Amino acid sequence: MNISDKTRRALEKIGLTSYEIRTFTSLLKDGELTASDLSQKSGVPYSKIYEVLGTLEEKGWIGSDDSRPTKYFAKSPSTGLETTKQKIESDFSQNQNIILNELVPLYEKSGT
């Protein structure tokens, strides 16, 4: 499945890698696939496919079943985006607290 460069860049900007994008779009196009089939259809090397599938699952973009061999499926793009948004907001909030706790006292101490 070919997606526009604009969509590809947008997915990269929110943290998906090229391999993750290729894997996700292959699942959108072809439905449930095993890791082996997915590697062939997406062009992601078999030596990397399990790592890519793991990160996509962590990021909320795909799911898997308990069959043998395991089959993977795409979740709704809306679900993936919402999970990614929540993660980004949570990370920002944590970093904001760390930064403010250390730097505000320095700012106040300097009398600026």
N, C-alpha and C positions, 0 to 999 in steps of 0.2 A: 504494500500500500504506500503510495507516494503522498506525502503531505507537503503543503507549500513551505517555502523557505521561511515565510513570516511565522507560521505556526511552529516550525522547528526551532527558530530563534527564541520564540516566546517560551517554549518548553525548556530550552537550555537556560534561559534567564531565571526560571524558577527552580533550577537545580537538577534537571534531568540530563544525563549524559547521552552522547550519540548512541551508544549501545542500548541504553534504556529506552530511548525513543524508538529505535528500530524494533526492539523486542515488543514494546507495548503496541505499536501500530500493526505488527504482524499478528498479535493476538486479537486486535480489533477486526482485522480483515478475515482471519481464518478460524476464529473461535478457539475452543479448548485445544491445546497442543501439549505434547510431552516436551521435555527439555531438548531431546535430540531433534525432533521435528522442528522445534522453534529455532534451534541453532541453524538448521539448514535453510529455513524460510526467511529468517531475518538477516543472515549473513554474519551473525555474531559467532566468533569462534567457540567451539564446544568447550574449550578449556576455560572460557570466561562466562558461559551462559548461566551456570548456577550462582555465581556471584551477582550477576546482573539481576537474575530472578529474585534473589534474596533482598537486594536493595529496593527493587520495585515493590516487593511485598511489604517491606518495612515502611516505605513511603506511601503505601495505601493505593497504589495504582493497579495492582493485580492480586489475585487470590489463587489458591491451589486446592485440590481435593486430596483425599486419602487413598486414592487408587494406586496400584502398582503397574506400570510406572506412573508416577505423579503427573497429573495433567494441570496445566496452568490456564487461567482465563483472565481476560481484561475486566476490570471494574469500570463503572461509568467514569468518563472523564471528569464529570462534576464531583464525584467522590474523591478522585485523586487530587483534584484542585483544592477541595475543601480541606482534606487532610494536610496537604502541603501548606496551605494558608495558615492553619492552626499551628503547625510546627514552626513556621517562620515567625509568627506572632509570639509564640512561647519563647523561642530562642531570643528574639529581640527584647522581650520583657526581662528575661534573666540577665542578659548583657547590660541592659539599661540599669538595673539595680546594682550590678557589680561596679559599673563605671561611676554611677552617682555616689555610691557609698564611699568610694575612695577619692574621687576628684572634687566633689562639692566641699568637703572640709578643707582641702588645699586651697580652693578658690576663696572660701570665706576667711581663711587664715591670712591670705595675701592682702586682704583688704581692698581688693579690686572691685 
